[in-house]
């Protein structure tokens, strides 16, 4: 079953999930036994690493130190709502942009439907404690909520042995970048930073 997230993009989280349209499943299983549901967003599809870096406020090599349940977007009283997942990223290297003052970044991502069903957005599985990777992030811009979001499913590459893993699906940029090693992707980002004015 695929549901469609309408509205801004996954990159802007479900920051305005009032624009989310969901079809509820027919079963009444308890949340703990629910399988993740794949949803798609209207996030823009970038075509190059240069575009991905340009779309990011911050690019870091970091590990998820902790996760917790976040805010609820939409109408939790009978309407469509989504609860976010908050990630604390422990930054080991700032690859582009201005790094955090305390080596930690708070990231918000789509988490669960109102009934507890976990979400997989554009093929990107939920982040977990211990995930180590390269993150392309955008500041949300709310002074009361100092969080970042991942640019899109194209913006998270987790260390997988000697290579990288990212969102599943048919995306040429994800396939190209996930085919690199951590050192190769880091070097390419550094080269873009040296060549930018």
Secondary structure, DSSP 4 states (H G I P E B T S, - for coil): -EEE--SS-GGGTTTTGGG------S----GGGPPPEEEE-------SHHHHHHT-SEEEEEEEEEEEEEEEEE-TTTS-EEEEEEEEEEEEEEEEEPPPTTSEEEEEEEEEETTS-BEEETTBPPP-TT-EEEEEEEE--BTTB--EEESSGGGEEEEETTEEE---SS-HHHHHHHTS-HHHHHHHHHHHHHH--
